[in-house]
């Protein structure tokens, strides 16, 4: 994949020499990249809905320096090769001035090489793998937290709050899922805890009964899962069906209403926990955002808010100047009052002091904060 993406990135370099990501056209194009088809399409649509809601209001107020914003969708289906193709299309054909995306870390990492070579601002609303921003790209920002931040909180939650120490680590072999689990593994091992199991499953699978049997044989009292709902939901259900009484702990990808059906009903979500940012809807400063989404008939779900917040930041940066340096300098030097609260960025492009808390579920499958 690395060789393939670099080959295509080299093509983008040649193209970028002929392109100038300035505002010469009548409209300003922003690409929104993520999964709009496939098992994770819900995530992509949520991000796009959030971006659209904010951009519609910006356009109604006159746009950016008098120019209307045009959104361009790019469906990568959370597949790295498809993400590279989307990135090349954004640069060469659509000539976007900025990108919000991609969603999956495994897509963001190769695609970001192309945007970096082309000098185009990029902000990902959801890619938490540390590699995304650790490469020193000046154009790349993260509108969410990092796995290593999330892992420290997760390790402490399992060991100190739940007081469990027989931990099975399960990942989906993807950049996001495995990266998150590896960070949790490092965190608990630093505290003297060796996981009772470290195992990968394959994205697209739905029958995990053999894996459940293996987890049961280890005597685990907790499972930490790195992955998404299409695999995580069935794994939760099959653990319950086999009577494996463990705490199931995972990351922010579980903050979706679709989890209830995927896990086989609300009853199966007892003793299931996920980490996420503190509920933005409980923050009085986001009431204007909530009202705007309600007016647009958009449910303010998790990634809708991240999409909205990332759009707020990108639009503010584009208003600051037509060249990448002006945009990047503005983001690193200012605070955005966003849909997920006040956010500022460090030199790497990561949000400073990003907070994670834990949620569980009530008997109706509604997330509730763990006190």
N, C-alpha and C positions, 0 to 999 in steps of 0.2 A: 504494500500500500504506500509506503514511504517513497519508493522509487517512482511509482505511478503518479502520485500527487506532485512530486517535484518535477516530473516531466511536463505535466500540464501547467504547473506553476511557471516553468520556464517559458511556455507559450504565452502565459499571461503577462510576463515581463515585457516581451516584445510588443504586445498589444498596448500595455500601459504607457509605453514611450510615445504612442500616438494619441493617447487619451489624456485629458486633464480633468480630474474630478472637481471641476468648478461648476458654477451655476450659469453656464452660457445658455442653456435651453430655457424654454418658457415655463417648464415645471421642474421641480426638484424631485428626483426619484429616490425612494428608499426601498431597498430590497428587504423582504421578510422571509427568512429561510427556516424551514423546519419540516416535520412530518405532517403532510396533509393527506396522505393515504397510508394504508397499512395499520398495524396494530396500535400504533401510538399517535394516530391522526388527531385524537382528542386534544393532545398537548399542543400541537401546531395550531389548531383552530382557536384554542383559547388565547394563545399568544397573539395571533393575528387579530382576533376580536378586540383585545385590549389596545393594540397598536392603532387599529382603525378608529376606535372610539375617540382616542386623543387626537389623532390626525384630522378627523372630521371637524373637531372643534377648532383646531388651529387654522384649517382652511377657511372655516366660516368667519374667523377673525382676521383674515387677510393673508394667511400663509406665512412663509418665511421671506421677509424683506419684499413682500408684495407678490411672491411666486407661490403657486399652489403646489402642495405635496402630492405626488403620485406614488402609490404603493405597488410594488411588484412582488408577486408571490413566487417562491421557489420551493418546490416539493423535493426534499431529499430522502423522505421515508426513513430517516435515521440510518441511512446506509452511506458509508464513507465515499464510495466511488460516485454515487449519485450526488453527494454533497459537492464534490469537486466539479462535477458537470454543471451544477447550479451556480457555483461561484464563477466559473468561466463565462457562463451566459450572462450573469449579472454585470461582469466587467466588460466583456466584448460586445454583447448585443444590446443589453438594456441600459448600459452606461449609468448605473446607479451611483449616487453620491455618498451613500452610507448603507450599512446593512444591520438589521436587527436579527440576530440568529448566529449560529444555528442552534438547534435545541439540544441534541445529544453531543456529548463531548467527543465521541468518535467521529462525528461529522464536523464539528467546529474546528478541530485540530488541523486536518488537512486543508479544509476550505480556507482557513485563516491565512495560510501561506500565500494564497492567491490574492486575497485582499491586501495583505501586507505589501506584496510586490507592486500592486497597483496603486498604493497610497490611498486606500479607501477606509474611512472610519467604520469600525465594526464593534457592536456590543451584543454579547450573548445573554439572554435572559435566564439561562438554565444550565449551562455547561459548567459543572463544578470541579472537574478534574484539574489539579494544580498545574499540569503541563500547559493548559490553555494560556495562562498569563506568565508562566515562568520562563518563556522563551525570549522575553524582552522586546516584543513587538510594540512600537510606539502607537500604532493605530488601533490596538485591540483592548477592549474594556469588558469587564464582567459586571453584569447587572444582577448578581446573585452571590451567594457565598461560595466557599471552597470546601472540597472534601476533607482536607486536613483539619480545617476548623470544625467541621461537622463531626469528624471522627473523635476528636478530643471530648466533645460534649457527649457523644454516644457511648464511648467507653466509660466515662464517669457515670452516666445514667444507669448503665447495666450493673456496674460494680457497686456504686454507692447508693443509688436510689432504689433499684430493684434488689440489690444485694445478691446477685447471681454471679457465679464464677465458672460454670461449666458451659462454655459458649461455643456453639457450632457456627462457623462462618460460611455462608453460602452466597455465591455471586453468579452473575449471568454471562461471564466471560467478555463483557463489553467494557469499553474504556471507563464509562461512568461506574457501572456496577462493581467491577473488579477493583477499580481504583479506590472506591469508597471502602470496600471490604479490606483491602490491603492497608489502608490508613487506620482502620479500626484495629486490625491485627497488630500493627505497630504500637498503637496506643495501649492496648491491654497487655501486650508483652512487656512494655516498659514498666508495667506495674506488677510484673511477675506472674501473669496469667498466660498459660499456653492454651490455645483453643483446642477443644476436643475433636474438632473436625474442620477442615478447610476444603471446600468442594465447589466445583463449578457446574452449572446447568447450562443448557443451550437455549438461546432465545428462539421462540417459536414452539418449544415443547409445552405440553399441557399435562402429561402424565408423569408425576413425580413420586409415585408410590414406592419405587425402589430407593429413591433418595430419602424419603420419609422413614423407611425401615432402617436405613443406615444411621440417620440422625437419632432414632429411638435407641439403637444399639449402643450409642456412645454415652447414654445417660445424661445428655445435655439438658440443662434447665433453661437455656436461652438460645434463640437463633437470631443472628444478625444477618440480614439479607441485603445485598446490594443489587438493585435492579429495578424494573418497572412493573406496573400492575398486571400486564398480560401474563407474566410468569409468576409474579409474587402472589397475586390473588389465588390462583389454583393451588399454589404451595401451602398457603394458609389453610385453605379448605381441606386439603388432603391430610395435613397434620391433624386437624380436628377429627376427621373421619377415622383416622387410625388411633385416636385417643392419645396422641402425643401431647402431654401437658407441658408446654414451654411458653415462655414469653417470646413473642415475635417482635423484633425491633428492626426498624429500617429507616431509610432516609426520606427526603422531602418529596420524592416522586409518588408517595402514597397519599398525598394531600388532594385526593380526587374523589368525587362522588361515585365514579365508576367502580371503585374498590369494593363497594358493598355487594354488587352483583357478582363480580369476579371472584370474591371470597366465598360465595354461596350463601350470602345473607348476613344480616347484622349480628346474629348470634355468634357467628364465627370470628367476629372482631374483638371479642373479649380477650384481654391480655395481649392485644396488638398495639404497638406504639410506633410513632414516626416523629422524626425531627423536622422542624421547619422554622421559618422566621415567625416572630410573634405576630398574631393575627392583625393584619393591617386594618381590617374593618372595625377593630376595637379602638383604633386611634382616631380621636376627634378631628385631627388635622386632615384626614383623608375623606371627610364627609363630602366635599365637593366632587371628588373622584367617584364616590359611590353614587351620588346624585346623577352625575353625567352618564354613568353606565346604566343606571335604572332608566333614565330618559331614552337611552339607545336600545332598551330592551335586551341588555346583555347582563347575564348573571355574573356578579363579581367573584368568580372562582379564582383559585390560586394563581394559575399562569396567566389569566386575564389581567390580573393586577401587575404581574411582572412585565407583561407586554406593554401595558399602559405606562409603567414606570420607566422602562427602557426607552419608549418613544419620547417621554418627557425629556430624558437626558439627551438623547440624540438630536432632537429638534433644538434644544437649547444650545448644543454644541454647533449645530449648523448655522444658527443665528449669529454665532460669535465670529464666524469668518468662513471664507470659501476654501481655504487651504487646510490640509490635514493638521499642520502644526498649530494653527490657531484653534482648531476644534479640540485637539488633544490637550493643549495647554489650558483651555477653558475648563475641561472636565477635571483636570488634576488640580485646578486652583479654585474650584467653586463647589458649593453644596446645592443639591437639587431637592426641593420639597416634592417628593414623589408619592405615587400610590402605595409604596411600601415604606413610607417614612422618609426622613431626611437621610440622604446618602452623599458621601464624598469618596474620592478615589485616591489610592496611593500611587507611587511611581510605576508600579507594575500594571496598574489598571484594575486592581482589586478594590472592592468596597472596604473602607476602613471600619473595623470593629463590627463586622457583621454578626448579628445575634441569632442563635438557634435555641429553641425551646422544644419540649416534647408534648405530643398530643396522644390521647387514646380515644376510645369511642364509647358512647353510651349505648343503651339497649336498642336504639333506633338506627345506630350506625352513624350518628352525628359526632364529628370530632369535638373533643373537650380537652382543655389544657390540663396537663398533669401538674398539680400543685406541689 
